[in-house]
């Protein structure tokens, strides 16, 4: 949410927010949850808005 506050010039339709339960700060970017749950969301967002 902090990034959304700091990037006010990005229109709302180009933003998304996702909270992954059961993952700590480091687990967001590595491990099983990254591969199975988080990476697909990030990948799809990049392809949709890139």
Chimera marker file (.cmm) of the C-alpha trace (Angstrom):
<marker_set name="trace">
<marker id="1" x="0.000" y="0.000" z="0.000" r="1" g="1" b="0" radius="0.5"/>
<marker id="2" x="2.928" y="2.338" z="0.646" r="1" g="1" b="0" radius="0.5"/>
<marker id="3" x="3.982" y="2.103" z="-3.000" r="1" g="1" b="0" radius="0.5"/>
<marker id="4" x="0.488" y="3.098" z="-4.116" r="1" g="1" b="0" radius="0.5"/>
<marker id="5" x="0.656" y="6.189" z="-1.910" r="1" g="1" b="0" radius="0.5"/>
<marker id="6" x="4.064" y="7.182" z="-3.287" r="1" g="1" b="0" radius="0.5"/>
<marker id="7" x="3.131" y="6.670" z="-6.943" r="1" g="1" b="0" radius="0.5"/>
<marker id="8" x="0.186" y="9.030" z="-7.198" r="1" g="1" b="0" radius="0.5"/>
<marker id="9" x="0.662" y="9.686" z="-10.917" r="1" g="1" b="0" radius="0.5"/>
<marker id="10" x="-0.109" y="6.063" z="-11.818" r="1" g="1" b="0" radius="0.5"/>
<marker id="11" x="-3.819" y="5.808" z="-12.675" r="1" g="1" b="0" radius="0.5"/>
<marker id="12" x="-5.917" y="3.400" z="-10.598" r="1" g="1" b="0" radius="0.5"/>
<marker id="13" x="-6.619" y="1.098" z="-13.566" r="1" g="1" b="0" radius="0.5"/>
<marker id="14" x="-2.866" y="0.404" z="-13.795" r="1" g="1" b="0" radius="0.5"/>
<marker id="15" x="-2.598" y="-0.647" z="-10.151" r="1" g="1" b="0" radius="0.5"/>
<marker id="16" x="-3.353" y="-3.820" z="-8.286" r="1" g="1" b="0" radius="0.5"/>
<marker id="17" x="-2.924" y="-4.954" z="-4.712" r="1" g="1" b="0" radius="0.5"/>
<marker id="18" x="-2.389" y="-8.512" z="-3.524" r="1" g="1" b="0" radius="0.5"/>
<marker id="19" x="-1.827" y="-9.829" z="0.001" r="1" g="1" b="0" radius="0.5"/>
<marker id="20" x="-0.554" y="-13.402" z="0.152" r="1" g="1" b="0" radius="0.5"/>
<marker id="21" x="-1.453" y="-15.077" z="3.421" r="1" g="1" b="0" radius="0.5"/>
<marker id="22" x="1.063" y="-17.318" z="5.128" r="1" g="1" b="0" radius="0.5"/>
<marker id="23" x="4.130" y="-15.652" z="3.604" r="1" g="1" b="0" radius="0.5"/>
<marker id="24" x="6.691" y="-13.517" z="5.367" r="1" g="1" b="0" radius="0.5"/>
<marker id="25" x="8.672" y="-10.647" z="3.900" r="1" g="1" b="0" radius="0.5"/>
<marker id="26" x="11.369" y="-12.868" z="2.332" r="1" g="1" b="0" radius="0.5"/>
<marker id="27" x="8.935" y="-15.576" z="1.252" r="1" g="1" b="0" radius="0.5"/>
<marker id="28" x="7.147" y="-13.202" z="-1.071" r="1" g="1" b="0" radius="0.5"/>
<marker id="29" x="9.932" y="-13.476" z="-3.657" r="1" g="1" b="0" radius="0.5"/>
<marker id="30" x="11.158" y="-17.045" z="-3.310" r="1" g="1" b="0" radius="0.5"/>
<marker id="31" x="9.969" y="-20.544" z="-2.567" r="1" g="1" b="0" radius="0.5"/>
<marker id="32" x="6.856" y="-22.526" z="-3.252" r="1" g="1" b="0" radius="0.5"/>
<marker id="33" x="4.331" y="-19.726" z="-2.667" r="1" g="1" b="0" radius="0.5"/>
<marker id="34" x="6.208" y="-17.407" z="-5.027" r="1" g="1" b="0" radius="0.5"/>
<marker id="35" x="6.204" y="-20.022" z="-7.769" r="1" g="1" b="0" radius="0.5"/>
<marker id="36" x="2.644" y="-21.236" z="-7.334" r="1" g="1" b="0" radius="0.5"/>
<marker id="37" x="0.727" y="-18.156" z="-6.225" r="1" g="1" b="0" radius="0.5"/>
<marker id="38" x="2.543" y="-14.842" z="-6.488" r="1" g="1" b="0" radius="0.5"/>
<marker id="39" x="4.612" y="-15.119" z="-9.674" r="1" g="1" b="0" radius="0.5"/>
<marker id="40" x="1.587" y="-15.865" z="-11.887" r="1" g="1" b="0" radius="0.5"/>
<marker id="41" x="-0.174" y="-12.748" z="-10.581" r="1" g="1" b="0" radius="0.5"/>
<marker id="42" x="2.883" y="-10.563" z="-11.194" r="1" g="1" b="0" radius="0.5"/>
<marker id="43" x="3.462" y="-12.101" z="-14.638" r="1" g="1" b="0" radius="0.5"/>
<marker id="44" x="-0.150" y="-11.606" z="-15.722" r="1" g="1" b="0" radius="0.5"/>
<marker id="45" x="-0.135" y="-8.011" z="-14.502" r="1" g="1" b="0" radius="0.5"/>
<marker id="46" x="3.065" y="-7.223" z="-16.420" r="1" g="1" b="0" radius="0.5"/>
<marker id="47" x="1.717" y="-8.785" z="-19.617" r="1" g="1" b="0" radius="0.5"/>
<marker id="48" x="-1.599" y="-6.932" z="-19.266" r="1" g="1" b="0" radius="0.5"/>
<marker id="49" x="0.018" y="-3.539" z="-18.690" r="1" g="1" b="0" radius="0.5"/>
<marker id="50" x="3.371" y="-3.811" z="-20.451" r="1" g="1" b="0" radius="0.5"/>
<link id1="1" id2="2" r="1" g="1" b="0" radius="0.2"/>
<link id1="2" id2="3" r="1" g="1" b="0" radius="0.2"/>
<link id1="3" id2="4" r="1" g="1" b="0" radius="0.2"/>
<link id1="4" id2="5" r="1" g="1" b="0" radius="0.2"/>
<link id1="5" id2="6" r="1" g="1" b="0" radius="0.2"/>
<link id1="6" id2="7" r="1" g="1" b="0" radius="0.2"/>
<link id1="7" id2="8" r="1" g="1" b="0" radius="0.2"/>
<link id1="8" id2="9" r="1" g="1" b="0" radius="0.2"/>
<link id1="9" id2="10" r="1" g="1" b="0" radius="0.2"/>
<link id1="10" id2="11" r="1" g="1" b="0" radius="0.2"/>
<link id1="11" id2="12" r="1" g="1" b="0" radius="0.2"/>
<link id1="12" id2="13" r="1" g="1" b="0" radius="0.2"/>
<link id1="13" id2="14" r="1" g="1" b="0" radius="0.2"/>
<link id1="14" id2="15" r="1" g="1" b="0" radius="0.2"/>
<link id1="15" id2="16" r="1" g="1" b="0" radius="0.2"/>
<link id1="16" id2="17" r="1" g="1" b="0" radius="0.2"/>
<link id1="17" id2="18" r="1" g="1" b="0" radius="0.2"/>
<link id1="18" id2="19" r="1" g="1" b="0" radius="0.2"/>
<link id1="19" id2="20" r="1" g="1" b="0" radius="0.2"/>
<link id1="20" id2="21" r="1" g="1" b="0" radius="0.2"/>
<link id1="21" id2="22" r="1" g="1" b="0" radius="0.2"/>
<link id1="22" id2="23" r="1" g="1" b="0" radius="0.2"/>
<link id1="23" id2="24" r="1" g="1" b="0" radius="0.2"/>
<link id1="24" id2="25" r="1" g="1" b="0" radius="0.2"/>
<link id1="25" id2="26" r="1" g="1" b="0" radius="0.2"/>
<link id1="26" id2="27" r="1" g="1" b="0" radius="0.2"/>
<link id1="27" id2="28" r="1" g="1" b="0" radius="0.2"/>
<link id1="28" id2="29" r="1" g="1" b="0" radius="0.2"/>
<link id1="29" id2="30" r="1" g="1" b="0" radius="0.2"/>
<link id1="30" id2="31" r="1" g="1" b="0" radius="0.2"/>
<link id1="31" id2="32" r="1" g="1" b="0" radius="0.2"/>
<link id1="32" id2="33" r="1" g="1" b="0" radius="0.2"/>
<link id1="33" id2="34" r="1" g="1" b="0" radius="0.2"/>
<link id1="34" id2="35" r="1" g="1" b="0" radius="0.2"/>
<link id1="35" id2="36" r="1" g="1" b="0" radius="0.2"/>
<link id1="36" id2="37" r="1" g="1" b="0" radius="0.2"/>
<link id1="37" id2="38" r="1" g="1" b="0" radius="0.2"/>
<link id1="38" id2="39" r="1" g="1" b="0" radius="0.2"/>
<link id1="39" id2="40" r="1" g="1" b="0" radius="0.2"/>
<link id1="40" id2="41" r="1" g="1" b="0" radius="0.2"/>
<link id1="41" id2="42" r="1" g="1" b="0" radius="0.2"/>
<link id1="42" id2="43" r="1" g="1" b="0" radius="0.2"/>
<link id1="43" id2="44" r="1" g="1" b="0" radius="0.2"/>
<link id1="44" id2="45" r="1" g="1" b="0" radius="0.2"/>
<link id1="45" id2="46" r="1" g="1" b="0" radius="0.2"/>
<link id1="46" id2="47" r="1" g="1" b="0" radius="0.2"/>
<link id1="47" id2="48" r="1" g="1" b="0" radius="0.2"/>
<link id1="48" id2="49" r="1" g="1" b="0" radius="0.2"/>
<link id1="49" id2="50" r="1" g="1" b="0" radius="0.2"/>
</marker_set>
